[in-house]
Amino acid sequence: MPEILRRVGRAVLPVNCNQETIVVNDGSTDRTVAVIEPYAAVVAIHCPENRGKGAAIRAELAVATGDVVLIQDGDLEYNPNDYEALLSPIVRGSADVAYGSRFLGQVMGMTWRSRIANRLLTGITNILYSANLTDQATGYKYSEQNY
C-alpha cells in the first residue's frame, strides 16, 4: 500500500488540477487500516465487510469533492504516471470521459481467454453505443462528476 500512495502522490496532473486521495478499504483483512493512518492527507473509508468494487466506488463518490474523479486500483496494474495524459482531454474540455486501455501498449498478465472475452465485449459495446473503445473493461475511467 505505501508504494501506491507514494506513486499517486507524485503523479503529475494537468495544470489547475488539485489532488484529493481517497482510499476505500473494502473489508480487507490485511494491514490497510494501519498503513493508511500515517497519511494525514488521505481520506480513508473503511467498510467492515467486502461489498465489491461497485459499492467501494459509490462510497468514494459520496465523499469526493472534486469536479473530476479518477479511480486507481491498489494493485498498480495501471501507472499513476499516466494521469496527466488521461485527464487532459477532460480538463481542456474536449471530452466528458476518458478511458485507459491495456491494449494500446504491451499487454502483460492477461490470459488469452480474458483477452478474447474483453475484445468481444469491447466490440459489442462499440456497436451498441457507436463508441471507439479498445478496452471496455479497463480499470481507468475518468469522468466529470455529474451524478
N, C-alpha and C positions, 0 to 999 in steps of 0.2 A: 504493500500500500504506500509506503513513503515514496517509492520511486515514481509512481503515478502522480502523486501530489506534487513532487518536485518538478516533473516534466510539464504538468498542466500549469503550474505556477510560473514557469519560464516561457511558456508558449507566447509567441508574438501574435498580437491581434491587429486588425485593421485600425487605422487612425480613428480616434474618438470612441473607441470601444473600451469599456471597463469590464474587468472580470469579477464575477461572483462565483465562488466554488461551493457547490452543494454536494455532499456525499450522502447517498442513501444506503444504509446498512439494512438490507432486506432479509432480516432474520439470520444473518451469518453467525456461525458458532466459532469463527476464527477470532483473531485479536483486533478486529476492525475498530471497535469502540475505543480500546486503549491506544491504538495507533493514531486515531484522528484527534484525540484530546490535545496534544501539543500544538495543533494547527489552529490558532485562535481565529484566523480569517476564514476558516472553513465552516459553513453551516452544516450541521450534522442532523440527519433524520434517522432515527433508529426504529425499525419495525420489529416487534417481538417475534414474529413468525414470517417465514418466506411466503410472500403473496404474489411473486412473479414480477417480471420486468415491467409489464404494463402498469401495475399498481405502484411500483417504485417510481416510474416516470410521472404518474399522476401526483404522487406525494411531493416530488421535486417541483413540479409545475405549480403546486399550491403555494409554495414559498418563494419561488423565483421572482425577482424584482426587475429584471432586465427586459429590453424590447426584443431581444433575440436569444433563443435557447439552443445550446449545443449539448448533446448527450455523449459522454465518453465512458465506455465500459472500463472497469478497473483492470482488465487483463492486458492492456496495451496492445491489443490487436490492431488498433488504429493509432497513428502517431500524432501527438499534440502539435508537432511542427507543421502540420497541415492546416491548422486553424485559420491562419490568415488567408490562405488561398480559398478555403471553403466558405468563409464568412464574407469575403469581399464582394461577391455579387449581390448579397442581401444589403450590405452597408451602402453600396453605391446606388441601390435602387433598381438594379436590373433583374432581380429575382426575388420572389417571395419565399422560396425554399431552395436549399441546396443539398444534394446528396453526394456522399463519397462513393467510391467504387473500389472494390478489391480486384477488379478485372482490368483496370487500365494500366497496371504495373505487373510485377511478377506475383503470381498467386502462390501463397505459401500456406501450408497447414490445412488445406481443404481436400476432402476426399473427392474422387471423381463422381461418385453418386450425388454428393452435395452440390458439386459444381453443375452437373447436368440438371438437377432439380431447380437450382437457382436460375439457370439460363431459361428453363421452361417457364417458371413463374414470372421472370422478368419479361419474357416475350408476351405472355398473356396480359400482364399489366400494361405494357406498351400498346398493345392492340386495343384493350378496353378503354384506356384513358388517353389515347393519342399522345403518349409520352415518348421519351427518348432516353430511358434509363439503361444502364449497363449492369446494375447490381441492386435489384429491388429489395433484397434482404439486408442491405448494408446497415451497419450499426450507426453510421454517421448520417444523421438527418438534422438539418438546421432549419429553423423557421422563425419568422416573426411571431411574437406572442399574440395570437388572435383567437383566444379561447375563452 
